[in-house]
Amino acid sequence: MVIHFVQPMGQQSDSNGNTTSKPDSTGAVQYAWDFENRLIDVTLPGNGGTVSFAYDPFGRRIKKS
């Protein structure tokens, strides 16, 4: 069985398959990932700001700001 993944139009991913950019009606939401493929930042288009995440040594999310 072969399964093909079709990426939505305009969406971009890094070499690990993590979404790095996803368009919406107001621009593009940007995603940043660390070396362990954990989401560390989400930047919203326009003046939407940035949401950041932090993790403990066990990979559990401990902070959202």
N, C-alpha and C positions, 0 to 999 in steps of 0.2 A: 504494500500500500504506500502510495506517495501522497504526502500532504503538502500543499503549496500555501504559503502565506501571502496574501495580497495586501499590500500596505495602502491605507486610505490616501486619497489624492492630497498631495502637499505635505503629508506627514514625513518627518525625517527621523532616522534612527542612527545610533552609533554602531560600531562593529560588534558590540555585544547584544544588539537587538533592543537596547533601551531607547525609548522615544526621546528625541532631543528637541523637536519642534513640532507643534501641532496647530494648524491654522483654525481660527474661529471667525466669527463675524466682525470682530473688532481688530484683528491682527493675528499674531501668532503667539501662542504660549510656549515658553522656552523651559526645558527641563535640564537639570545638571545632575550628574551621577558621580559617585566616588569610585575608587578602584575596586571596591567590593560590590559594585552595582547597586548601591543604596542611593535612593533619591535624596539629594542634599539641598536643591533649590528649585523652586518653580517661579518663573518670572512671568507675570501677566502683562498683556499688551497695554499700551498707553500708560496711564498713571496708575495701573492696577497694583503696582508694587511687587515685592518678592516675598515669598514664603520660604523659610529655611528650616531644615531639619537637622537634628544631631542624634547620634547613636552612642550607646554604651559599648564597652569592649565585647559584649556578647551579640552585638548587632541589633539590639532592641532600640526602637526609637524612643528617645527620652525627652526630646524638646522639639517644639514647633513654634516658630516665631515669625 
